[in-house]
């Protein structure tokens, strides 16, 4: 449970930082996104649409996904590694 909570908290922190960077530096954020997509031309997608609703619901979805990932990782670790003394 600690790993799941740590993943969830880390995602929440990173989500807020990322949204802040997009809000303050949208052009740089777009360029970085293109770099992460191996140079794909993303201009057909339009532009950033960072609204409060998108920020909140996207954050909720991201934190839940991170929490589940942390839980599955910890569960898998216990199953594969066994209990230690």
PDB file of N, CA, C and O in Angstrom, chain B, residues numbered from 101:
ATOM      1  N   UNK B 101       0.822  -1.199   0.000  1.00  0.00           N
ATOM      2  CA  UNK B 101       0.000   0.000   0.000  1.00  0.00           C
ATOM      3  C   UNK B 101       0.868   1.266   0.000  1.00  0.00           C
ATOM      4  O   UNK B 101       0.488   2.283  -0.580  1.00  0.00           O
ATOM      5  N   UNK B 102       2.034   1.195   0.654  1.00  0.00           N
ATOM      6  CA  UNK B 102       2.917   2.367   0.686  1.00  0.00           C
ATOM      7  C   UNK B 102       3.428   2.711  -0.707  1.00  0.00           C
ATOM      8  O   UNK B 102       3.535   3.886  -1.059  1.00  0.00           O
ATOM      9  N   UNK B 103       3.743   1.693  -1.498  1.00  0.00           N
ATOM     10  CA  UNK B 103       4.230   1.948  -2.859  1.00  0.00           C
ATOM     11  C   UNK B 103       3.128   2.582  -3.699  1.00  0.00           C
ATOM     12  O   UNK B 103       3.385   3.524  -4.448  1.00  0.00           O
ATOM     13  N   UNK B 104       1.912   2.079  -3.581  1.00  0.00           N
ATOM     14  CA  UNK B 104       0.778   2.641  -4.332  1.00  0.00           C
ATOM     15  C   UNK B 104       0.566   4.104  -3.960  1.00  0.00           C
ATOM     16  O   UNK B 104       0.374   4.948  -4.836  1.00  0.00           O
ATOM     17  N   UNK B 105       0.602   4.406  -2.664  1.00  0.00           N
ATOM     18  CA  UNK B 105       0.421   5.788  -2.221  1.00  0.00           C
ATOM     19  C   UNK B 105       1.559   6.679  -2.702  1.00  0.00           C
ATOM     20  O   UNK B 105       1.333   7.830  -3.076  1.00  0.00           O
ATOM     21  N   UNK B 106       2.786   6.149  -2.694  1.00  0.00           N
ATOM     22  CA  UNK B 106       3.935   6.929  -3.162  1.00  0.00           C
ATOM     23  C   UNK B 106       3.815   7.223  -4.654  1.00  0.00           C
ATOM     24  O   UNK B 106       4.100   8.340  -5.087  1.00  0.00           O
ATOM     25  N   UNK B 107       3.396   6.237  -5.444  1.00  0.00           N
ATOM     26  CA  UNK B 107       3.192   6.458  -6.878  1.00  0.00           C
ATOM     27  C   UNK B 107       2.103   7.508  -7.099  1.00  0.00           C
ATOM     28  O   UNK B 107       2.266   8.410  -7.922  1.00  0.00           O
ATOM     29  N   UNK B 108       1.014   7.394  -6.378  1.00  0.00           N
ATOM     30  CA  UNK B 108      -0.081   8.356  -6.520  1.00  0.00           C
ATOM     31  C   UNK B 108       0.347   9.769  -6.159  1.00  0.00           C
ATOM     32  O   UNK B 108       0.032  10.718  -6.878  1.00  0.00           O
ATOM     33  N   UNK B 109       1.059   9.913  -5.059  1.00  0.00           N
ATOM     34  CA  UNK B 109       1.534  11.228  -4.632  1.00  0.00           C
ATOM     35  C   UNK B 109       2.533  11.812  -5.632  1.00  0.00           C
ATOM     36  O   UNK B 109       2.465  12.993  -5.972  1.00  0.00           O
ATOM     37  N   UNK B 110       3.456  10.978  -6.095  1.00  0.00           N
ATOM     38  CA  UNK B 110       4.431  11.448  -7.080  1.00  0.00           C
ATOM     39  C   UNK B 110       3.730  11.933  -8.342  1.00  0.00           C
ATOM     40  O   UNK B 110       4.107  12.960  -8.906  1.00  0.00           O
ATOM     41  N   UNK B 111       2.715  11.204  -8.787  1.00  0.00           N
ATOM     42  CA  UNK B 111       1.985  11.612  -9.990  1.00  0.00           C
ATOM     43  C   UNK B 111       1.261  12.929  -9.764  1.00  0.00           C
ATOM     44  O   UNK B 111       1.253  13.789 -10.644  1.00  0.00           O
ATOM     45  N   UNK B 112       0.654  13.098  -8.595  1.00  0.00           N
ATOM     46  CA  UNK B 112      -0.054  14.350  -8.309  1.00  0.00           C
ATOM     47  C   UNK B 112       0.909  15.532  -8.356  1.00  0.00           C
ATOM     48  O   UNK B 112       0.583  16.579  -8.915  1.00  0.00           O
ATOM     49  N   UNK B 113       2.077  15.370  -7.780  1.00  0.00           N
ATOM     50  CA  UNK B 113       3.072  16.449  -7.785  1.00  0.00           C
ATOM     51  C   UNK B 113       3.530  16.746  -9.207  1.00  0.00           C
ATOM     52  O   UNK B 113       3.580  17.906  -9.617  1.00  0.00           O
ATOM     53  N   UNK B 114       3.864  15.704  -9.954  1.00  0.00           N
ATOM     54  CA  UNK B 114       4.316  15.900 -11.333  1.00  0.00           C
ATOM     55  C   UNK B 114       3.214  16.475 -12.214  1.00  0.00           C
ATOM     56  O   UNK B 114       3.497  17.267 -13.113  1.00  0.00           O
ATOM     57  N   UNK B 115       1.969  16.093 -11.973  1.00  0.00           N
ATOM     58  CA  UNK B 115       0.837  16.615 -12.754  1.00  0.00           C
ATOM     59  C   UNK B 115       0.707  18.124 -12.575  1.00  0.00           C
ATOM     60  O   UNK B 115       0.511  18.852 -13.548  1.00  0.00           O
ATOM     61  N   UNK B 116       0.817  18.589 -11.345  1.00  0.00           N
ATOM     62  CA  UNK B 116       0.705  20.023 -11.065  1.00  0.00           C
ATOM     63  C   UNK B 116       1.884  20.775 -11.684  1.00  0.00           C
ATOM     64  O   UNK B 116       1.698  21.840 -12.274  1.00  0.00           O
ATOM     65  N   UNK B 117       3.081  20.234 -11.554  1.00  0.00           N
ATOM     66  CA  UNK B 117       4.261  20.885 -12.143  1.00  0.00           C
ATOM     67  C   UNK B 117       4.127  20.949 -13.659  1.00  0.00           C
ATOM     68  O   UNK B 117       4.383  21.991 -14.261  1.00  0.00           O
ATOM     69  N   UNK B 118       3.728  19.845 -14.275  1.00  0.00           N
ATOM     70  CA  UNK B 118       3.593  19.801 -15.730  1.00  0.00           C
ATOM     71  C   UNK B 118       2.529  20.788 -16.217  1.00  0.00           C
ATOM     72  O   UNK B 118       2.751  21.509 -17.189  1.00  0.00           O
ATOM     73  N   UNK B 119       1.391  20.821 -15.554  1.00  0.00           N
ATOM     74  CA  UNK B 119       0.330  21.756 -15.951  1.00  0.00           C
ATOM     75  C   UNK B 119       0.801  23.198 -15.803  1.00  0.00           C
ATOM     76  O   UNK B 119       0.476  24.049 -16.631  1.00  0.00           O
ATOM     77  N   UNK B 120       1.562  23.472 -14.756  1.00  0.00           N
ATOM     78  CA  UNK B 120       2.105  24.820 -14.577  1.00  0.00           C
ATOM     79  C   UNK B 120       3.055  25.207 -15.689  1.00  0.00           C
ATOM     80  O   UNK B 120       3.029  26.341 -16.167  1.00  0.00           O
ATOM     81  N   UNK B 121       3.898  24.267 -16.105  1.00  0.00           N
ATOM     82  CA  UNK B 121       4.828  24.545 -17.197  1.00  0.00           C
ATOM     83  C   UNK B 121       4.065  24.776 -18.499  1.00  0.00           C
ATOM     84  O   UNK B 121       4.405  25.676 -19.267  1.00  0.00           O
ATOM     85  N   UNK B 122       3.036  23.966 -18.750  1.00  0.00           N
ATOM     86  CA  UNK B 122       2.221  24.157 -19.961  1.00  0.00           C
ATOM     87  C   UNK B 122       1.542  25.522 -19.937  1.00  0.00           C
ATOM     88  O   UNK B 122       1.467  26.195 -20.965  1.00  0.00           O
ATOM     89  N   UNK B 123       1.053  25.930 -18.785  1.00  0.00           N
ATOM     90  CA  UNK B 123       0.368  27.214 -18.655  1.00  0.00           C
ATOM     91  C   UNK B 123       1.334  28.380 -18.877  1.00  0.00           C
ATOM     92  O   UNK B 123       1.003  29.352 -19.557  1.00  0.00           O
ATOM     93  N   UNK B 124       2.536  28.271 -18.293  1.00  0.00           N
ATOM     94  CA  UNK B 124       3.500  29.367 -18.371  1.00  0.00           C
ATOM     95  C   UNK B 124       4.275  29.355 -19.694  1.00  0.00           C
ATOM     96  O   UNK B 124       4.536  30.413 -20.266  1.00  0.00           O
ATOM     97  N   UNK B 125       4.642  28.170 -20.182  1.00  0.00           N
ATOM     98  CA  UNK B 125       5.476  28.038 -21.379  1.00  0.00           C
ATOM     99  C   UNK B 125       4.834  27.082 -22.386  1.00  0.00           C
ATOM    100  O   UNK B 125       5.361  25.995 -22.621  1.00  0.00           O
ATOM    101  N   UNK B 126       3.711  27.469 -22.980  1.00  0.00           N
ATOM    102  CA  UNK B 126       3.015  26.530 -23.870  1.00  0.00           C
ATOM    103  C   UNK B 126       3.825  26.131 -25.107  1.00  0.00           C
ATOM    104  O   UNK B 126       3.765  24.976 -25.529  1.00  0.00           O
ATOM    105  N   UNK B 127       4.576  27.057 -25.691  1.00  0.00           N
ATOM    106  CA  UNK B 127       5.349  26.724 -26.892  1.00  0.00           C
ATOM    107  C   UNK B 127       6.458  25.722 -26.591  1.00  0.00           C
ATOM    108  O   UNK B 127       6.663  24.771 -27.346  1.00  0.00           O
ATOM    109  N   UNK B 128       7.169  25.933 -25.495  1.00  0.00           N
ATOM    110  CA  UNK B 128       8.216  24.990 -25.096  1.00  0.00           C
ATOM    111  C   UNK B 128       7.602  23.630 -24.781  1.00  0.00           C
ATOM    112  O   UNK B 128       8.166  22.596 -25.138  1.00  0.00           O
ATOM    113  N   UNK B 129       6.460  23.627 -24.120  1.00  0.00           N
ATOM    114  CA  UNK B 129       5.785  22.369 -23.789  1.00  0.00           C
ATOM    115  C   UNK B 129       5.405  21.609 -25.049  1.00  0.00           C
ATOM    116  O   UNK B 129       5.537  20.386 -25.109  1.00  0.00           O
ATOM    117  N   UNK B 130       4.934  22.335 -26.053  1.00  0.00           N
ATOM    118  CA  UNK B 130       4.572  21.705 -27.327  1.00  0.00           C
ATOM    119  C   UNK B 130       5.802  21.104 -27.990  1.00  0.00           C
ATOM    120  O   UNK B 130       5.748  19.996 -28.524  1.00  0.00           O
ATOM    121  N   UNK B 131       6.922  21.843 -27.956  1.00  0.00           N
ATOM    122  CA  UNK B 131       8.166  21.350 -28.551  1.00  0.00           C
ATOM    123  C   UNK B 131       8.641  20.082 -27.846  1.00  0.00           C
ATOM    124  O   UNK B 131       9.051  19.125 -28.503  1.00  0.00           O
ATOM    125  N   UNK B 132       8.589  20.068 -26.538  1.00  0.00           N
ATOM    126  CA  UNK B 132       9.008  18.886 -25.780  1.00  0.00           C
ATOM    127  C   UNK B 132       8.111  17.693 -26.113  1.00  0.00           C
ATOM    128  O   UNK B 132       8.591  16.568 -26.250  1.00  0.00           O
ATOM    129  N   UNK B 133       6.804  17.946 -26.241  1.00  0.00           N
ATOM    130  CA  UNK B 133       5.883  16.872 -26.610  1.00  0.00           C
ATOM    131  C   UNK B 133       6.244  16.304 -27.975  1.00  0.00           C
ATOM    132  O   UNK B 133       6.205  15.088 -28.163  1.00  0.00           O
ATOM    133  N   UNK B 134       6.593  17.159 -28.929  1.00  0.00           N
ATOM    134  CA  UNK B 134       7.020  16.681 -30.244  1.00  0.00           C
ATOM    135  C   UNK B 134       8.302  15.855 -30.136  1.00  0.00           C
ATOM    136  O   UNK B 134       8.444  14.840 -30.818  1.00  0.00           O
ATOM    137  N   UNK B 135       9.234  16.282 -29.285  1.00  0.00           N
ATOM    138  CA  UNK B 135      10.461  15.497 -29.099  1.00  0.00           C
ATOM    139  C   UNK B 135      10.123  14.112 -28.561  1.00  0.00           C
ATOM    140  O   UNK B 135      10.674  13.111 -29.019  1.00  0.00           O
ATOM    141  N   UNK B 136       9.203  14.058 -27.573  1.00  0.00           N
ATOM    142  CA  UNK B 136       8.835  12.765 -26.985  1.00  0.00           C
ATOM    143  C   UNK B 136       8.135  11.861 -27.988  1.00  0.00           C
ATOM    144  O   UNK B 136       8.184  10.638 -27.859  1.00  0.00           O
ATOM    145  N   UNK B 137       7.491  12.443 -28.976  1.00  0.00           N
ATOM    146  CA  UNK B 137       6.795  11.670 -30.008  1.00  0.00           C
ATOM    147  C   UNK B 137       7.702  11.442 -31.216  1.00  0.00           C
ATOM    148  O   UNK B 137       7.216  11.235 -32.328  1.00  0.00           O
ATOM    149  N   UNK B 138       9.011  11.478 -31.003  1.00  0.00           N
ATOM    150  CA  UNK B 138      10.019  11.203 -32.032  1.00  0.00           C
ATOM    151  C   UNK B 138       9.898  12.143 -33.226  1.00  0.00           C
ATOM    152  O   UNK B 138      10.097  11.732 -34.369  1.00  0.00           O
ATOM    153  N   UNK B 139       9.573  13.393 -32.960  1.00  0.00           N
ATOM    154  CA  UNK B 139       9.535  14.401 -34.007  1.00  0.00           C
ATOM    155  C   UNK B 139       8.244  14.436 -34.800  1.00  0.00           C
ATOM    156  O   UNK B 139       8.171  15.128 -35.816  1.00  0.00           O
ATOM    157  N   UNK B 140       7.225  13.711 -34.366  1.00  0.00           N
ATOM    158  CA  UNK B 140       5.954  13.695 -35.091  1.00  0.00           C
ATOM    159  C   UNK B 140       5.370  15.096 -35.175  1.00  0.00           C
ATOM    160  O   UNK B 140       5.412  15.848 -34.202  1.00  0.00           O
ATOM    161  N   UNK B 141       4.824  15.450 -36.339  1.00  0.00           N
ATOM    162  CA  UNK B 141       4.190  16.748 -36.523  1.00  0.00           C
ATOM    163  C   UNK B 141       2.829  16.718 -35.825  1.00  0.00           C
ATOM    164  O   UNK B 141       1.909  16.035 -36.276  1.00  0.00           O
ATOM    165  N   UNK B 142       2.709  17.447 -34.747  1.00  0.00           N
ATOM    166  CA  UNK B 142       1.485  17.447 -33.947  1.00  0.00           C
ATOM    167  C   UNK B 142       0.567  18.621 -34.268  1.00  0.00           C
ATOM    168  O   UNK B 142      -0.426  18.834 -33.572  1.00  0.00           O
ATOM    169  N   UNK B 143       0.882  19.383 -35.308  1.00  0.00           N
ATOM    170  CA  UNK B 143       0.106  20.586 -35.604  1.00  0.00           C
ATOM    171  C   UNK B 143      -1.356  20.272 -35.934  1.00  0.00           C
ATOM    172  O   UNK B 143      -2.225  21.115 -35.710  1.00  0.00           O
ATOM    173  N   UNK B 144      -1.643  19.094 -36.455  1.00  0.00           N
ATOM    174  CA  UNK B 144      -3.030  18.724 -36.776  1.00  0.00           C
ATOM    175  C   UNK B 144      -3.879  18.556 -35.509  1.00  0.00           C
ATOM    176  O   UNK B 144      -5.108  18.569 -35.577  1.00  0.00           O
ATOM    177  N   UNK B 145      -3.227  18.400 -34.369  1.00  0.00           N
ATOM    178  CA  UNK B 145      -3.957  18.226 -33.114  1.00  0.00           C
ATOM    179  C   UNK B 145      -4.490  19.540 -32.570  1.00  0.00           C
ATOM    180  O   UNK B 145      -5.309  19.539 -31.651  1.00  0.00           O
ATOM    181  N   UNK B 146      -4.045  20.651 -33.115  1.00  0.00           N
ATOM    182  CA  UNK B 146      -4.501  21.948 -32.608  1.00  0.00           C
ATOM    183  C   UNK B 146      -3.499  22.516 -31.635  1.00  0.00           C
ATOM    184  O   UNK B 146      -2.297  22.523 -31.905  1.00  0.00           O
ATOM    185  N   UNK B 147      -3.981  22.991 -30.510  1.00  0.00           N
ATOM    186  CA  UNK B 147      -3.095  23.580 -29.507  1.00  0.00           C
ATOM    187  C   UNK B 147      -3.523  23.107 -28.122  1.00  0.00           C
ATOM    188  O   UNK B 147      -4.475  22.338 -27.990  1.00  0.00           O
ATOM    189  N   UNK B 148      -2.822  23.565 -27.096  1.00  0.00           N
ATOM    190  CA  UNK B 148      -3.166  23.195 -25.727  1.00  0.00           C
ATOM    191  C   UNK B 148      -4.547  23.731 -25.375  1.00  0.00           C
ATOM    192  O   UNK B 148      -4.911  24.836 -25.779  1.00  0.00           O
ATOM    193  N   UNK B 149      -5.296  22.967 -24.640  1.00  0.00           N
ATOM    194  CA  UNK B 149      -6.612  23.384 -24.168  1.00  0.00           C
ATOM    195  C   UNK B 149      -6.675  23.114 -22.666  1.00  0.00           C
ATOM    196  O   UNK B 149      -7.469  22.295 -22.201  1.00  0.00           O
ATOM    197  N   UNK B 150      -5.835  23.808 -21.924  1.00  0.00           N
ATOM    198  CA  UNK B 150      -5.723  23.581 -20.488  1.00  0.00           C
ATOM    199  C   UNK B 150      -6.796  24.381 -19.759  1.00  0.00           C
ATOM    200  O   UNK B 150      -6.642  25.578 -19.515  1.00  0.00           O
ATOM    201  N   UNK B 151      -7.880  23.702 -19.417  1.00  0.00           N
ATOM    202  CA  UNK B 151      -8.944  24.312 -18.638  1.00  0.00           C
ATOM    203  C   UNK B 151      -8.910  23.721 -17.238  1.00  0.00           C
ATOM    204  O   UNK B 151      -8.247  22.708 -17.012  1.00  0.00           O
ATOM    205  N   UNK B 152      -9.602  24.327 -16.313  1.00  0.00           N
ATOM    206  CA  UNK B 152      -9.665  23.792 -14.960  1.00  0.00           C
ATOM    207  C   UNK B 152     -10.262  22.389 -14.966  1.00  0.00           C
ATOM    208  O   UNK B 152      -9.788  21.507 -14.251  1.00  0.00           O
ATOM    209  N   UNK B 153     -11.294  22.185 -15.765  1.00  0.00           N
ATOM    210  CA  UNK B 153     -11.928  20.874 -15.857  1.00  0.00           C
ATOM    211  C   UNK B 153     -10.948  19.818 -16.394  1.00  0.00           C
ATOM    212  O   UNK B 153     -10.859  18.718 -15.849  1.00  0.00           O
ATOM    213  N   UNK B 154     -10.217  20.157 -17.459  1.00  0.00           N
ATOM    214  CA  UNK B 154      -9.225  19.223 -18.007  1.00  0.00           C
ATOM    215  C   UNK B 154      -8.128  18.937 -16.993  1.00  0.00           C
ATOM    216  O   UNK B 154      -7.684  17.798 -16.848  1.00  0.00           O
ATOM    217  N   UNK B 155      -7.694  19.985 -16.292  1.00  0.00           N
ATOM    218  CA  UNK B 155      -6.648  19.823 -15.282  1.00  0.00           C
ATOM    219  C   UNK B 155      -7.102  18.881 -14.169  1.00  0.00           C
ATOM    220  O   UNK B 155      -6.377  17.961 -13.792  1.00  0.00           O
ATOM    221  N   UNK B 156      -8.309  19.116 -13.644  1.00  0.00           N
ATOM    222  CA  UNK B 156      -8.790  18.302 -12.522  1.00  0.00           C
ATOM    223  C   UNK B 156      -9.063  16.855 -12.915  1.00  0.00           C
ATOM    224  O   UNK B 156      -8.581  15.934 -12.255  1.00  0.00           O
ATOM    225  N   UNK B 157      -9.838  16.643 -13.993  1.00  0.00           N
ATOM    226  CA  UNK B 157     -10.185  15.271 -14.386  1.00  0.00           C
ATOM    227  C   UNK B 157      -8.977  14.513 -14.916  1.00  0.00           C
ATOM    228  O   UNK B 157      -8.841  13.316 -14.662  1.00  0.00           O
ATOM    229  N   UNK B 158      -8.104  15.185 -15.644  1.00  0.00           N
ATOM    230  CA  UNK B 158      -6.873  14.536 -16.095  1.00  0.00           C
ATOM    231  C   UNK B 158      -5.996  14.146 -14.919  1.00  0.00           C
ATOM    232  O   UNK B 158      -5.396  13.071 -14.910  1.00  0.00           O
ATOM    233  N   UNK B 159      -5.925  15.028 -13.922  1.00  0.00           N
ATOM    234  CA  UNK B 159      -5.150  14.724 -12.719  1.00  0.00           C
ATOM    235  C   UNK B 159      -5.717  13.555 -11.944  1.00  0.00           C
ATOM    236  O   UNK B 159      -4.971  12.695 -11.475  1.00  0.00           O
ATOM    237  N   UNK B 160      -7.031  13.517 -11.806  1.00  0.00           N
ATOM    238  CA  UNK B 160      -7.679  12.396 -11.108  1.00  0.00           C
ATOM    239  C   UNK B 160      -7.368  11.088 -11.826  1.00  0.00           C
ATOM    240  O   UNK B 160      -6.997  10.102 -11.190  1.00  0.00           O
ATOM    241  N   UNK B 161      -7.518  11.077 -13.145  1.00  0.00           N
ATOM    242  CA  UNK B 161      -7.246   9.866 -13.919  1.00  0.00           C
ATOM    243  C   UNK B 161      -5.779   9.453 -13.811  1.00  0.00           C
ATOM    244  O   UNK B 161      -5.480   8.266 -13.680  1.00  0.00           O
ATOM    245  N   UNK B 162      -4.867  10.418 -13.863  1.00  0.00           N
ATOM    246  CA  UNK B 162      -3.443  10.123 -13.777  1.00  0.00           C
ATOM    247  C   UNK B 162      -3.063   9.584 -12.402  1.00  0.00           C
ATOM    248  O   UNK B 162      -2.294   8.628 -12.305  1.00  0.00           O
ATOM    249  N   UNK B 163      -3.594  10.187 -11.338  1.00  0.00           N
ATOM    250  CA  UNK B 163      -3.274   9.740  -9.981  1.00  0.00           C
ATOM    251  C   UNK B 163      -3.828   8.336  -9.735  1.00  0.00           C
ATOM    252  O   UNK B 163      -3.146   7.502  -9.140  1.00  0.00           O
ATOM    253  N   UNK B 164      -5.040   8.071 -10.180  1.00  0.00           N
ATOM    254  CA  UNK B 164      -5.614   6.726 -10.012  1.00  0.00           C
ATOM    255  C   UNK B 164      -4.784   5.700 -10.780  1.00  0.00           C
ATOM    256  O   UNK B 164      -4.496   4.620 -10.263  1.00  0.00           O
ATOM    257  N   UNK B 165      -4.401   6.035 -12.012  1.00  0.00           N
ATOM    258  CA  UNK B 165      -3.576   5.120 -12.812  1.00  0.00           C
ATOM    259  C   UNK B 165      -2.234   4.852 -12.135  1.00  0.00           C
ATOM    260  O   UNK B 165      -1.766   3.713 -12.108  1.00  0.00           O
ATOM    261  N   UNK B 166      -1.616   5.896 -11.591  1.00  0.00           N
ATOM    262  CA  UNK B 166      -0.336   5.730 -10.908  1.00  0.00           C
ATOM    263  C   UNK B 166      -0.498   4.900  -9.643  1.00  0.00           C
ATOM    264  O   UNK B 166       0.352   4.061  -9.345  1.00  0.00           O
ATOM    265  N   UNK B 167      -1.577   5.120  -8.894  1.00  0.00           N
ATOM    266  CA  UNK B 167      -1.818   4.356  -7.673  1.00  0.00           C
ATOM    267  C   UNK B 167      -1.985   2.869  -8.009  1.00  0.00           C
ATOM    268  O   UNK B 167      -1.401   2.010  -7.348  1.00  0.00           O
ATOM    269  N   UNK B 168      -2.776   2.576  -9.026  1.00  0.00           N
ATOM    270  CA  UNK B 168      -2.987   1.172  -9.437  1.00  0.00           C
ATOM    271  C   UNK B 168      -1.672   0.556  -9.896  1.00  0.00           C
ATOM    272  O   UNK B 168      -1.378  -0.594  -9.570  1.00  0.00           O
ATOM    273  N   UNK B 169      -0.879   1.312 -10.651  1.00  0.00           N
ATOM    274  CA  UNK B 169       0.421   0.811 -11.097  1.00  0.00           C
ATOM    275  C   UNK B 169       1.320   0.498  -9.909  1.00  0.00           C
ATOM    276  O   UNK B 169       1.972  -0.546  -9.880  1.00  0.00           O
ATOM    277  N   UNK B 170       1.357   1.397  -8.931  1.00  0.00           N
ATOM    278  CA  UNK B 170       2.152   1.158  -7.729  1.00  0.00           C
ATOM    279  C   UNK B 170       1.677  -0.057  -6.963  1.00  0.00           C
ATOM    280  O   UNK B 170       2.491  -0.830  -6.459  1.00  0.00           O
ATOM    281  N   UNK B 171       0.370  -0.236  -6.867  1.00  0.00           N
ATOM    282  CA  UNK B 171      -0.184  -1.384  -6.159  1.00  0.00           C
ATOM    283  C   UNK B 171       0.178  -2.683  -6.874  1.00  0.00           C
ATOM    284  O   UNK B 171       0.600  -3.649  -6.239  1.00  0.00           O
ATOM    285  N   UNK B 172       0.010  -2.704  -8.202  1.00  0.00           N
ATOM    286  CA  UNK B 172       0.336  -3.909  -8.975  1.00  0.00           C
ATOM    287  C   UNK B 172       1.832  -4.211  -8.892  1.00  0.00           C
ATOM    288  O   UNK B 172       2.222  -5.373  -8.773  1.00  0.00           O
ATOM    289  N   UNK B 173       2.669  -3.176  -8.954  1.00  0.00           N
ATOM    290  CA  UNK B 173       4.105  -3.382  -8.829  1.00  0.00           C
ATOM    291  C   UNK B 173       4.456  -3.997  -7.479  1.00  0.00           C
ATOM    292  O   UNK B 173       5.212  -4.967  -7.417  1.00  0.00           O
ATOM    293  N   UNK B 174       3.914  -3.440  -6.404  1.00  0.00           N
ATOM    294  CA  UNK B 174       4.215  -3.960  -5.067  1.00  0.00           C
ATOM    295  C   UNK B 174       3.684  -5.381  -4.893  1.00  0.00           C
ATOM    296  O   UNK B 174       4.369  -6.227  -4.317  1.00  0.00           O
ATOM    297  N   UNK B 175       2.493  -5.651  -5.376  1.00  0.00           N
ATOM    298  CA  UNK B 175       1.916  -6.992  -5.295  1.00  0.00           C
ATOM    299  C   UNK B 175       2.778  -7.982  -6.069  1.00  0.00           C
ATOM    300  O   UNK B 175       3.066  -9.077  -5.587  1.00  0.00           O
ATOM    301  N   UNK B 176       3.188  -7.584  -7.283  1.00  0.00           N
ATOM    302  CA  UNK B 176       4.032  -8.452  -8.108  1.00  0.00           C
ATOM    303  C   UNK B 176       5.375  -8.707  -7.436  1.00  0.00           C
ATOM    304  O   UNK B 176       5.889  -9.825  -7.455  1.00  0.00           O
ATOM    305  N   UNK B 177       5.930  -7.670  -6.848  1.00  0.00           N
ATOM    306  CA  UNK B 177       7.214  -7.775  -6.151  1.00  0.00           C
ATOM    307  C   UNK B 177       7.120  -8.802  -5.024  1.00  0.00           C
ATOM    308  O   UNK B 177       8.011  -9.634  -4.852  1.00  0.00           O
ATOM    309  N   UNK B 178       6.034  -8.731  -4.261  1.00  0.00           N
ATOM    310  CA  UNK B 178       5.838  -9.690  -3.164  1.00  0.00           C
ATOM    311  C   UNK B 178       5.684 -11.116  -3.686  1.00  0.00           C
ATOM    312  O   UNK B 178       6.231 -12.056  -3.110  1.00  0.00           O
ATOM    313  N   UNK B 179       4.931 -11.276  -4.788  1.00  0.00           N
ATOM    314  CA  UNK B 179       4.697 -12.608  -5.349  1.00  0.00           C
ATOM    315  C   UNK B 179       5.983 -13.208  -5.920  1.00  0.00           C
ATOM    316  O   UNK B 179       6.249 -14.396  -5.739  1.00  0.00           O
ATOM    317  N   UNK B 180       6.767 -12.401  -6.599  1.00  0.00           N
ATOM    318  CA  UNK B 180       7.996 -12.898  -7.226  1.00  0.00           C
ATOM    319  C   UNK B 180       9.118 -13.056  -6.204  1.00  0.00           C
ATOM    320  O   UNK B 180       9.859 -14.039  -6.223  1.00  0.00           O
ATOM    321  N   UNK B 181       9.231 -12.078  -5.317  1.00  0.00           N
ATOM    322  CA  UNK B 181      10.345 -12.061  -4.386  1.00  0.00           C
ATOM    323  C   UNK B 181      10.117 -12.853  -3.127  1.00  0.00           C
ATOM    324  O   UNK B 181      11.079 -13.220  -2.452  1.00  0.00           O
ATOM    325  N   UNK B 182       8.896 -13.124  -2.792  1.00  0.00           N
ATOM    326  CA  UNK B 182       8.607 -13.808  -1.555  1.00  0.00           C
ATOM    327  C   UNK B 182       8.829 -12.908  -0.358  1.00  0.00           C
ATOM    328  O   UNK B 182       9.270 -11.768  -0.501  1.00  0.00           O
ATOM    329  N   UNK B 183       8.533 -13.404   0.784  1.00  0.00           N
ATOM    330  CA  UNK B 183       8.699 -12.637   2.026  1.00  0.00           C
ATOM    331  C   UNK B 183      10.133 -12.760   2.516  1.00  0.00           C
ATOM    332  O   UNK B 183      10.738 -13.828   2.428  1.00  0.00           O
ATOM    333  N   UNK B 184      10.677 -11.655   3.038  1.00  0.00           N
ATOM    334  CA  UNK B 184      12.026 -11.672   3.604  1.00  0.00           C
ATOM    335  C   UNK B 184      11.931 -11.546   5.112  1.00  0.00           C
ATOM    336  O   UNK B 184      10.976 -10.984   5.648  1.00  0.00           O
ATOM    337  N   UNK B 185      12.939 -12.081   5.786  1.00  0.00           N
ATOM    338  CA  UNK B 185      12.948 -12.037   7.261  1.00  0.00           C
ATOM    339  C   UNK B 185      13.717 -10.858   7.761  1.00  0.00           C
ATOM    340  O   UNK B 185      13.829 -10.662   8.971  1.00  0.00           O
TER     341      UNK B 185
END
